């Protein structure tokens, strides 16, 4: 419901800008958005969001299509100077 109210506010404000701009109608849209944000806070809209630590993915061994395992690894040969890191490790 909160997202619908906020969407309606953006719609009213966008239509107001296209019609002139009609500043009174634009600020009515802004007030509807503010009302939607209050509703979002009251219903705990983001209560299910979980912020985890960044995951570090291990180096992936290259498997061939036929199922045989090779010594080739993602990022080059073993012992290469080029490091393979995730974005979180940089």
BELURNOR-V877291 format. One record per helix or strand of 2 or more residues. SS is the DSSP state (~ for helix, > for strand). FROM is the first residue (numbers start at 0). TO is the last residue. Records with the same first field share a line. If there is no record, write none. Layout:
# BELURNOR-V877291
SS=FROM-TO  FROM-TO
This chain:
# BELURNOR-V877291
~=1-17  22-41  86-88
>=60-62  68-72
